[in-house]
Amino acid sequence: MTGTYKDLLTGCDPFSFIKRFEAINKSFYDFGNTEVVAEGENQALYKLTSFDAQFALLYHIIQGWMERGLELSGAKNIKCEFVTKGWEGHPFTSMRFTWTL
């Protein structure tokens, strides 16, 4: 691995990866606003606001990036649940990620 992805994952535990992913989004992409909330051991809520709620496909792409990044940072048994879905009328989209080490 080289470049941005190597830097994103170097010396990184799964929760730190999610926080770094948030910073990458803000630096390189216009996915609206993001917020990461630790919800307990090996669990985080990733919240996206101010983005095209009807672009459901992009949220699934982000889900895939997050799952793979978590895997590369040492997480196992990764699960993702869409807690709220902007494309179903909620004011924001949020995903809960859980994993084991």
TORLOTI-522200 format. One record per residue: residue number from 1; x, y, z of N, C-alpha, C in turn; residue in one letter. Coordinates in steps of 0.001 Angstrom, whole numbers. Each point is the difference from the previous one (the first is absolute). Example, Ala and Ser with C-alpha at 12.3 -4.5 7.8 and 13.67 -1.06 7.14 Angstrom:
BEGIN
+-----+---------+---------+---------+---------+---------+---------+---------+---------+---------+--------+
| num |    n_xx |    n_yy |    n_zz |   ca_xx |   ca_yy |   ca_zz |    c_xx |    c_yy |    c_zz | residu |
+-----+---------+---------+---------+---------+---------+---------+---------+---------+---------+--------+
|   1 |   13190 |   -5690 |    7800 |    -890 |    1190 |       0 |     900 |    1200 |       0 |      A |
|   2 |    -350 |    1050 |    -720 |     820 |    1190 |      60 |    -770 |    1090 |     730 |      S |
+-----+---------+---------+---------+---------+---------+---------+---------+---------+---------+--------+
end
This chain:
BEGIN
+-----+---------+---------+---------+---------+---------+---------+---------+---------+---------+--------+
| num |    n_xx |    n_yy |    n_zz |   ca_xx |   ca_yy |   ca_zz |    c_xx |    c_yy |    c_zz | residu |
+-----+---------+---------+---------+---------+---------+---------+---------+---------+---------+--------+
|   1 |     838 |   -1176 |       0 |    -838 |    1176 |       0 |     887 |    1244 |       0 |      M |
|   2 |    -445 |    1010 |    -725 |     783 |    1231 |     -70 |    -909 |    1210 |     130 |      T |
|   3 |     615 |    1157 |     132 |    -723 |    1269 |     -47 |   -1004 |     205 |    1109 |      G |
|   4 |   -1116 |     608 |    -367 |   -1031 |     402 |     959 |    -510 |   -1175 |     815 |      T |
|   5 |    -227 |   -1141 |    -651 |    -566 |   -1136 |     716 |     977 |    -559 |    1023 |      Y |
|   6 |    1283 |     -49 |    -351 |    1005 |    -455 |     956 |      36 |     944 |    1198 |      K |
|   7 |      -3 |    1300 |    -270 |       7 |     986 |    1084 |   -1249 |    -112 |     858 |      D |
|   8 |   -1114 |    -293 |    -624 |   -1273 |    -114 |     702 |      11 |   -1160 |     988 |      L |
|   9 |     714 |   -1078 |    -336 |     -47 |   -1212 |     808 |    1224 |    -239 |     872 |      L |
|  10 |    1080 |     709 |    -217 |    1233 |    -251 |     735 |    -200 |     213 |    1502 |      T |
|  11 |     334 |   -1032 |     785 |     -81 |      89 |    1455 |   -1383 |     336 |     509 |      G |
|  12 |    -997 |    -590 |    -586 |   -1370 |     432 |     234 |    -861 |   -1134 |     555 |      C |
|  13 |    -720 |     274 |    1073 |   -1010 |    -936 |     478 |   -1310 |     332 |    -728 |      D |
|  14 |   -1004 |    -877 |      57 |   -1227 |     235 |    -770 |    -695 |    1337 |     271 |      P |
|  15 |    -136 |     414 |    1257 |    -686 |    1267 |     254 |     812 |    1174 |    -548 |      F |
|  16 |    1310 |     -58 |     147 |     851 |    1060 |    -556 |    -134 |      60 |   -1514 |      S |
|  17 |    -142 |   -1169 |    -643 |    -223 |      -7 |   -1449 |   -1265 |     783 |    -345 |      F |
|  18 |   -1082 |    -222 |     731 |   -1256 |     699 |    -293 |     192 |    1507 |     155 |      I |
|  19 |     693 |     425 |    1035 |     261 |    1433 |     185 |     856 |     547 |   -1147 |      K |
|  20 |     997 |    -757 |    -420 |     837 |     446 |   -1114 |    -807 |      49 |   -1296 |      R |
|  21 |    -886 |    -971 |    -195 |    -851 |     -21 |   -1193 |    -853 |    1262 |     -41 |      F |
|  22 |    -483 |     416 |    1158 |    -777 |    1240 |      89 |     843 |    1181 |    -501 |      E |
|  23 |    1260 |      57 |     394 |     881 |    1091 |    -429 |     264 |     -58 |   -1503 |      A |
|  24 |     176 |   -1196 |    -549 |     212 |    -155 |   -1445 |   -1221 |     508 |    -756 |      I |
|  25 |   -1193 |    -362 |     459 |   -1228 |     476 |    -653 |     -29 |    1516 |     -61 |      N |
|  26 |     345 |     631 |    1089 |     -39 |    1464 |      55 |    1066 |     625 |    -897 |      K |
|  27 |    1115 |    -693 |    -189 |    1098 |     543 |    -787 |    -158 |    -208 |   -1504 |      S |
|  28 |    -516 |   -1163 |    -401 |      10 |    -363 |   -1414 |   -1368 |     -71 |    -662 |      F |
|  29 |   -1051 |    -182 |     759 |   -1323 |    -226 |    -583 |    -999 |    1000 |     556 |      Y |
|  30 |   -1122 |     115 |    -680 |   -1078 |     860 |     476 |   -1197 |    -875 |     360 |      D |
|  31 |     144 |    -757 |    1076 |   -1077 |    -871 |     469 |    -835 |     700 |    1059 |      F |
|  32 |      54 |    1296 |      64 |    -722 |     716 |    1037 |     782 |     -35 |    1296 |      G |
|  33 |    -698 |      93 |    1104 |     632 |     -20 |    1322 |     -32 |   -1411 |     560 |      N |
|  34 |    1059 |    -362 |     692 |      53 |   -1311 |     637 |     288 |     167 |    1484 |      T |
|  35 |    -456 |    -972 |     745 |     251 |     -26 |    1444 |     187 |   -1452 |     403 |      E |
|  36 |     989 |    -251 |     836 |     255 |   -1343 |     507 |    -231 |      12 |    1502 |      V |
|  37 |    -799 |    -943 |     471 |    -309 |     -97 |    1422 |     369 |   -1402 |     478 |      V |
|  38 |     869 |     -87 |    1010 |     303 |   -1289 |     617 |   -1205 |    -400 |     836 |      A |
|  39 |    -502 |   -1189 |    -246 |   -1188 |    -462 |     730 |     315 |   -1139 |     957 |      E |
|  40 |    1235 |    -220 |     263 |     402 |   -1079 |     884 |    1215 |    -684 |    -592 |      G |
|  41 |     451 |   -1034 |     670 |    1170 |    -717 |    -481 |    -311 |    -657 |   -1339 |      E |
|  42 |     853 |     247 |    -978 |    -127 |    -602 |   -1333 |   -1315 |     335 |    -689 |      N |
|  43 |    -438 |    1225 |     165 |   -1253 |     430 |    -623 |      46 |    1506 |    -242 |      Q |
|  44 |    -434 |     412 |   -1196 |     -16 |    1429 |    -326 |   -1185 |     317 |    -897 |      A |
|  45 |    -510 |    1214 |     153 |   -1069 |     509 |    -852 |     624 |    1023 |    -938 |      L |
|  46 |    -230 |    -168 |   -1305 |     506 |     912 |   -1028 |   -1208 |     710 |    -586 |      Y |
|  47 |     -64 |    1312 |     192 |   -1175 |     797 |    -374 |     368 |     962 |   -1125 |      K |
|  48 |    -834 |      32 |   -1058 |     221 |     883 |   -1146 |   -1192 |     925 |    -149 |      L |
|  49 |     276 |    1305 |     -41 |   -1056 |     998 |    -178 |     390 |     937 |   -1141 |      T |
|  50 |    -957 |     775 |    -462 |     236 |    1021 |   -1035 |     534 |    -595 |   -1298 |      S |
|  51 |    -503 |   -1157 |    -361 |     369 |    -626 |   -1260 |   -1278 |    -479 |    -672 |      F |
|  52 |      64 |    -244 |   -1297 |   -1165 |    -440 |    -763 |    -562 |   -1297 |     579 |      D |
|  53 |   -1071 |     118 |     739 |    -594 |   -1155 |     679 |    -483 |   -1060 |    -975 |      A |
|  54 |    -343 |     380 |   -1213 |    -545 |    -957 |    -959 |    1078 |    -824 |    -706 |      Q |
|  55 |    1254 |     291 |     251 |    1098 |    -705 |    -649 |     384 |   -1221 |     844 |      F |
|  56 |    -942 |    -928 |     152 |     179 |   -1158 |     882 |    1221 |    -831 |    -376 |      A |
|  57 |     286 |    -123 |   -1282 |    1134 |    -807 |    -433 |    1303 |     468 |     645 |      L |
|  58 |     197 |    1296 |      99 |    1241 |     507 |     582 |     152 |    -437 |    1458 |      L |
|  59 |   -1080 |     -36 |     741 |      86 |    -427 |    1400 |     457 |   -1454 |      92 |      Y |
|  60 |    -424 |    -815 |    -952 |     437 |   -1400 |     -20 |    1469 |    -108 |    -417 |      H |
|  61 |     451 |     893 |    -866 |    1421 |      35 |    -359 |     829 |     382 |    1229 |      I |
|  62 |    -436 |    1011 |     735 |     691 |     398 |    1236 |      25 |   -1167 |     979 |      I |
|  63 |   -1115 |    -705 |     113 |     -67 |   -1175 |     875 |    1089 |   -1004 |    -386 |      Q |
|  64 |     153 |    -263 |   -1282 |    1025 |    -939 |    -463 |    1408 |     477 |     316 |      G |
|  65 |     271 |    1288 |    -224 |    1319 |     553 |     332 |     287 |    -164 |    1488 |      W |
|  66 |   -1003 |     305 |     806 |     176 |     -85 |    1453 |     252 |   -1446 |     432 |      M |
|  67 |    -789 |    -927 |    -532 |     170 |   -1401 |     386 |    1391 |    -504 |    -373 |      E |
|  68 |     459 |     324 |   -1192 |    1329 |    -447 |    -430 |    1092 |     672 |     832 |      R |
|  69 |    -128 |    1274 |     271 |     976 |     692 |     832 |      58 |    -565 |    1408 |      G |
|  70 |   -1161 |    -310 |     557 |     -32 |    -615 |    1328 |     719 |   -1345 |     -22 |      L |
|  71 |    -246 |    -767 |   -1044 |     662 |   -1294 |    -140 |    1521 |     170 |     -76 |      E |
|  72 |     455 |     945 |    -797 |    1436 |     236 |    -143 |     634 |     551 |    1274 |      L |
|  73 |    -803 |     601 |     870 |     538 |     520 |    1262 |    -122 |   -1014 |    1140 |      S |
|  74 |    -358 |   -1241 |    -335 |      15 |   -1070 |     992 |   -1343 |    -464 |     515 |      G |
|  75 |   -1079 |     610 |    -441 |   -1332 |    -398 |     476 |    -433 |   -1313 |    -652 |      A |
|  76 |    -808 |    -733 |     730 |    -580 |   -1253 |    -503 |   -1498 |      23 |     291 |      K |
|  77 |    -728 |    -881 |    -654 |   -1456 |    -110 |     217 |    -685 |    1366 |    -103 |      N |
|  78 |     325 |     732 |   -1044 |    -518 |    1360 |    -193 |   -1457 |     -57 |    -432 |      I |
|  79 |    -794 |     821 |     637 |   -1411 |     108 |    -365 |    -346 |    1481 |    -146 |      K |
|  80 |    -873 |     283 |    -953 |    -468 |    1368 |    -203 |   -1518 |     -12 |     -40 |      C |
|  81 |    -580 |     939 |     702 |   -1457 |     157 |      29 |    -310 |    1455 |    -330 |      E |
|  82 |    -884 |     214 |    -981 |    -474 |    1359 |    -264 |   -1040 |     324 |    1068 |      F |
|  83 |     326 |     917 |     882 |    -888 |     374 |    1100 |   -1075 |     956 |    -503 |      V |
|  84 |     414 |     984 |    -789 |    -934 |     931 |    -635 |     384 |     110 |   -1467 |      T |
|  85 |   -1000 |     227 |    -844 |     226 |      50 |   -1448 |    -604 |    1275 |    -562 |      K |
|  86 |     864 |     877 |    -489 |    -467 |    1236 |    -602 |    -914 |    -244 |   -1188 |      G |
|  87 |     273 |   -1049 |    -763 |    -802 |    -293 |   -1184 |   -1399 |    -512 |     354 |      W |
|  88 |    -243 |    -248 |    1282 |   -1349 |    -373 |     448 |    -661 |    1140 |     771 |      E |
|  89 |     565 |    1208 |    -118 |    -624 |    1175 |     590 |     606 |     511 |    1290 |      G |
|  90 |     942 |    -714 |     572 |     647 |     473 |    1231 |     915 |    1176 |    -345 |      H |
|  91 |     204 |     959 |     919 |     834 |    1167 |    -313 |    1491 |    -313 |    -186 |      P |
|  92 |     445 |   -1186 |     376 |    1396 |    -382 |    -214 |      93 |   -1516 |    -110 |      F |
|  93 |    1154 |    -458 |    -444 |     262 |   -1435 |     -92 |    1043 |    -348 |    1047 |      T |
|  94 |    -225 |   -1094 |     711 |     996 |    -444 |     975 |     177 |   -1509 |     -93 |      S |
|  95 |    1245 |    -420 |     211 |     367 |   -1410 |     -50 |     691 |    -374 |    1300 |      M |
|  96 |    -400 |   -1117 |     560 |     668 |    -509 |    1205 |     900 |   -1160 |    -424 |      R |
|  97 |    1277 |     131 |     337 |     962 |   -1054 |    -276 |     371 |    -678 |    1314 |      F |
|  98 |      19 |   -1318 |     -23 |     470 |    -776 |    1150 |    1040 |    -991 |    -512 |      T |
|  99 |     906 |    -404 |     882 |    1052 |    -923 |    -389 |     584 |    -654 |    1239 |      W |
| 100 |     790 |   -1031 |    -226 |     803 |    -608 |    1060 |    1461 |     136 |    -419 |      T |
| 101 |     889 |    -211 |     956 |    1441 |      78 |    -304 |     614 |   -1381 |      12 |      L |
+-----+---------+---------+---------+---------+---------+---------+---------+---------+---------+--------+
end
